[in-house]
Amino acid sequence: MGSAAELAAAVLMVAGFPALMLAALVPSVPAFAAAAAVTYLADHYLHRKGSYLINRLGKVRAGLSIRFLIRQLLLVLLLARLSLADNLIYYGAIACFIAFYGLQAPHGALVQLIRNRRRMPVATRNVDLKSRIRIPDAPPRRLLHRSAEKMLHLDLFAVVGVLLAAQVKSALIGFIGIGLTVALATLYVLTLMPYVRGRKIPPNAERVLAAVDDWLGEYKPETVLYFSGSKDSAYQVNMWLDTMENLDSKPLIILRERAILNNLAPTTVPVICVPGGVHLMNMDLSTVRVALYAANVGKNIHMLRVPTIKHVFIGHGDSDKLASVNPFSKVYDEVWTAGRAGRDRYAIADVGVRDDDIVEVGRPQLAPIQTWQGVPEGRIPTVLYAPTWEGWDDNPGNTSILLAGENIVRRLITADPPVRVLYKPHPFTGTRSKEAKAAHQRITALVRKAAAERAADSRFATDSAAQAQAKAELARIEARIAQLAGTGGDKGRDEAEATRDGQVDVARHEEVARLRAEWNEAYWRSFPAWEHRVITGSEPRLYDCFNVSDAMVSDISSVVSDFIASGKPYAVTDSAELGAEEFKRNNTAVRAAVILSNSAAELGELLGAVRDPAADPLAEDRKELKQYLLGPDEPASIDQFNTAVANLAIKAETRNVGQESRIAAATADAEKLANAVPGQRVSSAGDTDGVGTG
């Protein structure tokens, strides 16, 4: 429903229209003017906020145009009730509103036509199309951004003028307002017209696609990361960007949805977004030898059909969830897993993926995770609670939020000796289940209340000067990052212009990366090391939370597998109450974990391991499990990944050369047959068999 302010604005706007009718019937010009002002302002506020309620009003036939039309009709009713039906201002108002609505059609058509013509058949980043085709500047943003709202609000001049005319009994001021509305609406339409023709529009699809092929022929990509999905799944491709940047072969990212491109994190890798399947299938990818797939989706077929490329499923996480052994995976030439555990999962699942087609490459994304060295002297331990979300069904094993979350947090915040709690829920938490959302809110309240109580406790010292300095540093870094990133990035930006100018500045990109690392370090210094914290949003990142924590509590998800890279103690909640042994049997990643029931009574085992690592009974189990799940530490995962890419590229090249040889041989045989003397047979060795010779 949006915020309380948005809800209040919607109520005022909806209530304003009955008030307008009542004011028109009374009739009262001041009352009508007041009610009209409320509806205008509330409408504008909701649009500026991009409120969900605006969309809902449109669904119940109370959309933007209807609301303006009703207000204008009620103004005409007011004039009639004021006995002005024979006055020129009455006919002028009617003529104005008819003309004004007559201008809505060409205005809407022009706006839509401009947007359609500036929508590229492919959108790119870090691809040099500027030197190959001419892409003109976009129209000024003020012309197209919220254009329907801006056009409709031009009636304000006529409405104010007519109301003043009715109040002071002078038609002149009314006609001035009417003239301004009609003139400005006409000018708006005329201003848009040049942008639908001539040099104001980008080249046609054929020329754009030819320019992309020309760039591909020059760049010669070798390894492609292919991705398709909803805007909410952009994190699945974002997690592979650093790996793509560190490939030894020439990388390219191919996306299928514009929404993914708009949510893609900054990268130096060339990116091509190809919404059309036909355009993708006609694209020149002849130099590509390896294609990497981060998700199993239907549109993968458009790339899988290319036989000159070897296709690999790399996934977007490593866990014991069923998605990690999807039967669809057998369509790929190879499936890459982090460690031996992934190989064994496929063997146990028996879904048609052959063991010979599985390659262990580690998890390159885990490089930022630091190995545990124990709790620093003088600092209380930090425990991260990072539950996953409720999932698409009501399986009680999906998340600990519902049945165990509050118990976990209560036991942690009341632990003695004390620990610090970081609560970082999955970003999807509460999006499907109201119960999960309510539980999340209760947990958040618990953590914040405990933080406030600890801040008032004299046992916990605060270095205010150091924290103030860190906060000042945060502000400086954020200002610099905002300056480097510009305003708004690609979101809402004209697609053609973004494609033309979307070349990343490598130096700026590297500076932003350095600043983000500095931001993270300053963030943790900006509040006391004992302060409980609720952490939502993209910053600080999950791995940053790993590095400042000494232990973690979570659920069955890739978060657990990733945390194992740190070597730190961890606990996993058996929310479905399978029992510890059955839970471990079903989930590889919990074999070195403290298993929690929904009461979280076993948390003492976890805290004991943190406080006295020498007495940690699961330390050796974690080391063995880490290698089993994630592979060996040496060579580095990125080196293993590059080796796997190189080996598969050789296989692709060998296959392609073999195909060329077979085609050449078949062509030669066909030519020999075509040139043979009539009646003479030609053997496969090219010698005649004597038949028909004299």
ABEGO torsion letter per residue (X at the ends): XEBAAAAAAAAAAAAAAAAAAAAAAOBBAAAAAAAAAAAAAAAAAAAAAGBAAAAAAAAAGABAAAAAAAAAAAAAAAAAAAGAAABAAAAAAAAAAAAAAAAAAAAAAAAAAAAAAABBABBBBGBBAAAABBBBBBBBAAAABGAAAAAAAAAAAAAAAAAAAAAAGBAAAAAAAAAAAAAAAAAAAAAAAAAABEAABBBBAAAAAAAAAAAAAAAGBABBBBBBEBAAAAAAAAAAAAAAAABABBBBBBBABAAAAAABBBBABBBBBBABAAAAAABBAAABABBBBABBBAAAAAAAABAABBBBBAEAEBBABAAAABAAAAABABBBBABAAAAAAAAAAGAGBBAAABBBAEBAAAAABBBBAEBBBGBBBBBBBBBBBAEABABAAABAAAAAAAAAAAAAAABOBBBBBBBBBBAABGAABAAAAAAAAAAAAAAAAAAAAAAABAABBBBAAAAAAAAAAAAAAAAAAAAAAEBGEABGBBAAAAAAAABBBAAAAAAAAAAAAAAAAAAAAABBAABBBBBBEAOBBAAAAAAABABBBBBBBAAAAAAAAAGBBBBBBBAAGAEAAAAAAABAAAAABBBBBAAGAAAAAAAAAAABAAABAAAAAAAAAAAAAAEBAOBBAAAAAAAAAAAAAAAAAAAAAAAAAAAAAAAAAAAAAAABBBGBBBBAAGBBAGBGBX
